[in-house]
Amino acid sequence: MPPIDRSLAATARETSAENPWPLRLLNTKIDEYIKKMSPLWVEGQLVQVNRRPGAAMVFMTLRDTDTDMSMNVSMFARDFDAIEVPIDDGAHVVLHAKPTFWVKRGSLQLQAKEIRSVGLGALLAKLEELKRLLAAEGLFDPKRKVPLPFLPRRIGLVCGRESKAEHDVVVNARARWPGIEFDIREVAVQGAYAVAEVCEAIESLDADPAVDVIIVARGGGSVEDLLPFSNERMVRVASACVTPLVSAIGHETDTPLLDLVADFRASTPTDAARRVVPDVAEERRQLSVAQARLNQAIELRLQREAEGLAALRRHPVMARPEVMLDRQAELLVSTRERLSRHVAHLIDLAAADITRLRSRVRDLSPATVLERGYAVVRDREGHVITDAEQVTVGDRYDVIVHRGRIGVEVVAATTESFTEGSS
């Protein structure tokens, strides 16, 4: 290794545009840091396993199961051959490895010492734990699911390349409704690239407003083959899908997590076609039945109305309409007579009241009092004399009686009180 110029910056933070590190120094620093790392266990999916006969090393790629991240892995052939369970492409593994950095190439890889295949039991246990966590988030809540459209204009189909699942969906759907349209996305449905390609296809179809429903279909397979459809990333993509999504993965007994988050779970791809597309023959039959029921209902209604009209015609009033007028005329005469009697009675009562009032008024009238023999004495100014002290002997006064007026001259006056019966 070339000697390091001591005038260079000692640490990365001390570098600058005027005093940069040469690439060889950067790679050396990275190598020194990586060498300090301890061996560790890493989980992922092995792909591109390259075991050449006679070669001392086996090269492969470890890929993350949820993303597109990957890293090269090397392993001594003797250690690889010592693995009890053979490792094939696509195997889900954990490996014990030491990170190594190639200074000249500037690349990082793993030097594996031990590789263990993750057993089916461990995979199922991990799936149950993931299922529990996603259920706690509410991703499987039935309230989140949306109903399928009655007749979609276009169906988005995510399936394997030239797969039987594609044939089952398309053929059965078009047999039920010949004019149905498809937007088919052929992707990998197992292996290292299945998750990424299926997720990309779902997102692309969901973004297309012409697609009314999405079907994700795959034929049967082993539990390991169907693992991509229980991947957390795919489940979350399906959960975020606005377009109604139908899961048709494997057979009826298979239940990947995609089935739980989908808006509808079909037991098979053929069942998905039946659920998404109505049967035109059945719809026509139901339409004919509905039309027949409607015609029958109209006929029954017309028959009831005709019978009701006939009953009205048989009614006496319809035979002689004047009967109804005669009855009303009689009622009018009777009402008028009652009204006349009532008014006459009220008039009689009012006349009696007037007579009583007239008698009372007459009794209280001054003329009536004078008629009984009383008189009123007034002086020349017209003032009524009520007390003997008001007169003077020799003065003249007017005495008003019942019939006429008498002029008098006072010859005497006393103040004796008048009482009834006195002379």
C-alpha positions in Angstrom: 0.0 0.0 0.0 1.4 3.4 -0.9 2.5 5.5 2.0 -0.1 8.0 3.3 0.8 11.7 3.1 0.9 12.9 6.7 -0.2 16.4 5.5 -3.6 15.0 4.7 -6.6 15.4 7.1 -6.5 12.9 9.9 -10.3 12.4 10.0 -13.2 12.7 7.5 -14.6 15.8 9.1 -11.3 17.6 8.7 -11.3 17.2 4.9 -12.1 20.1 2.6 -12.2 21.0 -1.0 -8.6 22.2 -0.7 -7.5 19.2 1.4 -9.4 16.2 0.2 -8.7 12.5 0.8 -7.6 10.5 -2.2 -9.9 7.6 -3.0 -7.3 5.0 -1.8 -7.3 6.6 1.6 -11.1 6.6 1.8 -11.2 2.9 0.8 -8.5 2.2 3.4 -10.4 3.9 6.1 -13.6 2.0 5.2 -11.6 -1.3 5.2 -10.2 -0.5 8.6 -13.7 0.2 10.0 -15.2 -2.9 8.4 -12.5 -5.1 9.8 -13.5 -4.0 13.3 -17.0 -5.5 12.9 -17.7 -8.8 14.4 -19.3 -11.7 12.5 -23.1 -11.6 12.6 -26.2 -13.5 11.6 -28.1 -12.1 8.6 -31.5 -13.1 7.3 -32.6 -13.0 3.6 -33.2 -15.0 0.4 -30.4 -16.6 -1.5 -30.5 -16.1 -5.2 -28.0 -16.7 -8.1 -26.2 -19.5 -6.2 -23.0 -20.2 -8.4 -21.3 -23.5 -7.4 -18.8 -24.3 -10.1 -17.2 -27.8 -10.0 -13.6 -27.6 -8.8 -13.8 -24.0 -7.7 -12.6 -23.2 -4.2 -15.3 -20.5 -3.6 -19.1 -20.4 -4.0 -20.6 -17.1 -4.9 -24.2 -16.1 -4.4 -26.5 -13.1 -3.7 -28.4 -12.5 -0.5 -31.5 -10.5 -1.1 -33.8 -8.8 1.4 -37.3 -10.3 1.4 -39.1 -7.0 1.7 -37.1 -4.7 -0.5 -34.8 -4.8 -3.6 -31.7 -4.5 -1.5 -29.1 -7.2 -2.0 -25.4 -8.0 -1.2 -22.9 -10.4 -2.7 -21.9 -13.4 -0.5 -18.9 -15.7 -0.9 -18.3 -19.0 0.9 -15.6 -21.7 0.8 -16.8 -24.6 -1.3 -15.9 -27.1 1.5 -18.1 -25.1 4.0 -20.9 -24.9 1.4 -20.8 -28.6 0.7 -20.9 -29.4 4.4 -24.4 -27.8 4.7 -26.8 -30.6 5.8 -29.8 -29.3 3.9 -29.0 -28.4 0.3 -29.5 -24.7 -0.5 -31.3 -23.8 -3.7 -32.1 -20.6 -5.4 -34.9 -18.7 -3.6 -34.3 -20.4 -0.3 -35.0 -18.3 2.8 -31.9 -18.6 5.0 -30.0 -17.1 7.9 -26.2 -17.1 7.5 -23.3 -16.3 9.8 -20.9 -14.1 8.0 -18.2 -11.5 8.4 -18.5 -8.2 6.3 -15.5 -7.7 4.1 -14.5 -4.7 2.0 -12.6 -5.0 -1.2 -10.3 -2.0 -1.2 -9.4 -2.0 -4.9 -13.0 -2.4 -6.1 -14.5 -0.4 -3.4 -17.2 -3.1 -2.8 -18.7 -4.7 0.3 -19.6 -8.3 0.5 -20.2 -11.0 3.1 -17.8 -13.9 3.8 -20.2 -16.6 5.0 -19.1 -19.3 7.4 -22.4 -21.0 8.0 -25.8 -21.1 6.2 -29.0 -22.4 7.7 -32.2 -22.8 5.8 -35.2 -21.4 7.7 -37.6 -24.2 8.3 -41.3 -24.2 7.5 -42.2 -24.1 11.1 -40.1 -21.0 11.7 -41.6 -19.4 8.6 -45.1 -20.1 9.8 -44.3 -18.8 13.2 -43.0 -15.5 11.7 -46.1 -15.3 9.6 -48.4 -15.7 12.6 -46.5 -12.9 14.4 -46.7 -10.6 11.4 -50.4 -11.5 11.1 -51.0 -10.5 14.7 -49.1 -7.2 14.3 -51.0 -6.2 11.1 -54.3 -7.2 12.6 -53.6 -5.0 15.6 -53.0 -2.1 13.2 -56.5 -2.7 11.8 -55.4 -3.8 8.3 -57.7 -6.8 8.3 -60.8 -4.9 9.7 -63.9 -5.7 7.7 -65.0 -2.1 8.0 -62.1 -1.2 5.7 -63.3 -3.4 2.9 -65.2 -1.9 0.0 -67.9 -3.7 -2.1 -67.1 -4.9 -5.6 -68.7 -3.1 -8.6 -71.7 -4.9 -10.1 -70.2 -4.7 -13.7 -66.7 -3.4 -14.0 -65.7 -1.6 -17.2 -62.2 -3.0 -17.0 -60.5 -5.6 -14.8 -56.9 -5.3 -13.8 -55.3 -8.8 -13.6 -52.0 -9.5 -11.9 -50.8 -13.0 -12.6 -47.9 -15.1 -13.7 -46.6 -15.1 -17.3 -48.8 -17.4 -19.5 -50.1 -19.0 -16.3 -53.2 -21.2 -15.9 -54.5 -18.6 -13.4 -54.7 -16.0 -16.2 -56.4 -18.5 -18.5 -59.0 -19.4 -15.8 -59.9 -15.8 -15.0 -60.0 -14.5 -18.5 -61.9 -17.4 -20.1 -64.5 -17.7 -17.3 -65.0 -14.0 -17.1 -65.6 -13.6 -20.9 -67.8 -16.7 -20.9 -70.0 -14.9 -18.4 -69.8 -11.4 -20.0 -68.2 -11.5 -23.4 -67.6 -7.7 -23.7 -65.5 -7.4 -20.5 -62.1 -5.7 -20.8 -58.8 -6.7 -19.1 -55.6 -4.9 -18.3 -53.2 -7.8 -17.7 -49.9 -7.5 -15.9 -47.8 -10.6 -16.1 -45.3 -10.7 -13.3 -43.2 -13.2 -11.3 -45.5 -14.8 -8.7 -42.8 -16.7 -6.8 -39.1 -16.3 -6.3 -36.9 -13.3 -5.5 -38.7 -10.8 -7.6 -42.3 -11.7 -7.0 -42.9 -9.2 -4.2 -41.5 -6.2 -6.1 -43.2 -7.0 -9.4 -46.6 -7.8 -7.8 -46.5 -4.6 -5.7 -45.6 -2.5 -8.7 -48.4 -4.0 -10.8 -51.0 -3.3 -8.1 -49.9 0.3 -7.6 -49.9 0.9 -11.4 -53.4 -0.5 -11.9 -54.7 1.3 -8.8 -53.5 4.6 -10.4 -55.5 3.9 -13.6 -59.0 5.4 -13.3 -60.3 3.1 -16.0 -59.7 0.0 -13.9 -62.7 -0.7 -11.7 -61.4 -3.8 -9.9 -58.0 -5.6 -9.5 -57.6 -9.4 -9.3 -54.3 -10.9 -8.0 -54.3 -14.5 -9.1 -52.0 -17.4 -8.7 -52.4 -21.1 -9.0 -51.7 -23.6 -6.2 -48.3 -24.3 -4.8 -46.3 -25.1 -1.6 -46.3 -22.9 1.4 -42.9 -21.6 0.4 -44.1 -20.8 -3.1 -47.0 -18.7 -1.7 -44.8 -16.8 0.8 -44.5 -13.7 -1.3 -48.3 -13.1 -0.9 -47.8 -13.0 2.9 -45.0 -10.4 2.6 -45.5 -7.3 4.7 -44.8 -4.9 1.9 -47.3 -6.5 -0.4 -49.9 -6.6 2.4 -49.4 -2.8 3.0 -49.6 -2.0 -0.7 -52.9 -3.9 -1.0 -54.2 -2.1 2.1 -53.4 1.2 0.5 -55.1 0.3 -2.7 -58.2 2.5 -3.4 -59.5 0.2 -6.2 -61.4 -2.8 -4.9 -59.0 -5.7 -4.8 -59.7 -9.5 -5.1 -57.2 -12.1 -3.9 -57.3 -15.4 -5.7 -54.1 -17.1 -4.5 -53.7 -20.9 -4.5 -56.5 -23.2 -3.6 -59.4 -22.8 -1.1 -57.3 -24.2 1.8 -54.5 -21.7 1.2 -54.8 -18.4 3.2 -51.9 -16.0 2.6 -52.1 -12.7 4.4 -53.1 -11.0 1.1 -56.4 -12.8 1.4 -57.1 -11.1 4.8 -56.4 -7.6 3.6 -58.1 -7.9 0.2 -61.6 -6.5 -0.2 -62.8 -10.0 -1.3 -61.1 -13.4 -1.0 -61.8 -15.8 -3.9 -61.1 -19.5 -3.3 -59.6 -20.0 -6.8 -58.9 -17.8 -9.9 -62.1 -19.3 -11.5 -64.1 -18.3 -8.4 -62.6 -14.8 -8.8 -64.0 -14.5 -12.3 -67.5 -15.6 -11.1 -67.4 -13.1 -8.2 -66.3 -10.1 -10.2 -68.2 -10.6 -13.4 -72.0 -11.2 -13.5 -73.4 -13.9 -15.7 -75.1 -12.2 -18.7 -77.4 -15.3 -19.2 -78.4 -15.2 -15.5 -79.0 -11.5 -15.6 -81.2 -11.8 -18.7 -83.2 -14.6 -17.0 -83.6 -12.5 -13.8 -84.6 -9.6 -16.0 -87.3 -11.7 -17.7 -88.5 -12.9 -14.4 -88.7 -9.3 -13.1 -90.5 -8.2 -16.2 -93.0 -11.0 -15.9 -93.6 -10.1 -12.2 -94.0 -6.4 -13.2 -96.6 -7.3 -15.9 -98.4 -9.5 -13.5 -98.5 -6.8 -10.8 -99.8 -4.3 -13.4 -102.5 -6.7 -14.5 -103.6 -7.4 -10.9 -103.7 -3.6 -10.2 -105.8 -3.0 -13.3 -108.1 -5.8 -12.4 -108.6 -4.5 -8.8 -109.2 -0.9 -10.1 -111.7 -2.3 -12.7 -113.6 -4.2 -10.0 -113.6 -1.2 -7.8 -115.0 1.0 -10.6 -117.7 -1.6 -11.3 -118.7 -1.6 -7.7 -119.0 2.2 -7.8 -121.2 2.0 -10.8 -123.5 -0.5 -9.0 -124.0 1.9 -6.2 -127.5 3.6 -6.1 -126.1 7.1 -6.1 -124.4 6.3 -9.4 -127.7 5.0 -10.9 -129.6 8.2 -9.7 -127.1 11.0 -9.0 -130.0 13.3 -8.1 -130.7 11.3 -5.0 -127.6 12.8 -3.4 -128.8 16.3 -4.3 -132.3 15.5 -2.9 -130.8 14.4 0.4 -128.7 17.6 0.6 -131.8 19.7 -0.3 -133.8 18.1 2.5 -130.9 18.7 4.9 -130.8 22.4 3.8 -134.6 22.9 4.4 -134.3 21.3 7.8 -131.3 23.4 8.7 -133.1 26.6 7.5 -136.2 25.8 9.6 -134.1 25.1 12.7 -132.2 28.4 12.1 -135.5 30.3 11.7 -136.9 28.9 15.0 -133.7 29.7 16.7 -133.6 33.3 15.5 -137.3 33.8 16.4 -136.6 32.5 19.9 -133.7 34.9 20.2 -135.9 37.8 19.1 -138.6 36.9 21.7 -136.1 36.8 24.4 -134.7 40.2 23.3 -138.2 41.7 23.2 -139.0 40.5 26.7 -135.7 42.1 27.9 -136.7 45.4 26.2 -140.1 45.3 27.9 -138.5 44.8 31.3 -136.0 47.6 30.7 -138.8 49.9 29.4 -140.8 49.3 32.6 -137.8 50.0 34.8 -137.0 53.2 32.9 -140.6 54.3 33.1 -140.7 53.7 36.9 -137.6 55.7 37.4 -138.8 58.6 35.1 -139.5 62.0 36.8 -142.8 62.2 34.8 -144.0 59.1 36.5 -143.2 60.6 39.8 -145.2 63.7 39.0 -148.0 61.5 37.8 -148.4 60.1 41.3 -149.1 63.6 42.7 -145.6 65.0 43.4 -144.5 68.4 42.2 -141.2 70.2 41.5 -140.7 73.8 42.7 -138.2 76.0 40.8 -137.2 79.7 41.3 -137.1 82.2 38.5 -133.6 81.1 37.4 -134.8 77.5 37.1 -133.1 76.1 40.2 -135.0 73.3 42.0 -136.0 74.1 45.6 -135.3 71.3 47.9 -135.2 73.1 51.3 -137.6 75.6 52.9 -134.7 77.8 53.9 -134.0 78.4 50.2 -137.3 80.5 49.8 -138.2 83.9 51.1 -141.8 85.0 52.0 -143.3 87.0 49.2 -141.1 85.6 46.4 -142.8 83.9 43.4 -142.0 80.4 42.3 -143.0 77.9 39.6 -144.6 74.7 40.7 -144.4 71.9 38.1 -147.1 69.2 38.3 -148.1 66.3 36.1 -150.1 68.4 33.8 -148.9 72.0 33.7 -147.2 74.7 35.7 -148.5 76.8 38.7 -147.1 80.1 39.7 -147.2 80.7 43.5 -146.2 83.3 46.0 -144.7 82.3 49.3 -146.7 83.4 52.3 -145.0 81.2 54.9 -142.2 78.7 55.1 -141.3 76.2 57.8 -138.3 73.7 58.0 -140.3 70.7 59.2 -139.1 67.4 57.7 -141.5 65.6 55.5 -142.3 62.0 56.3 -144.5 59.6 54.5 -148.0 59.7 55.9 -147.8 63.1 57.5 -150.6 65.7 56.6 
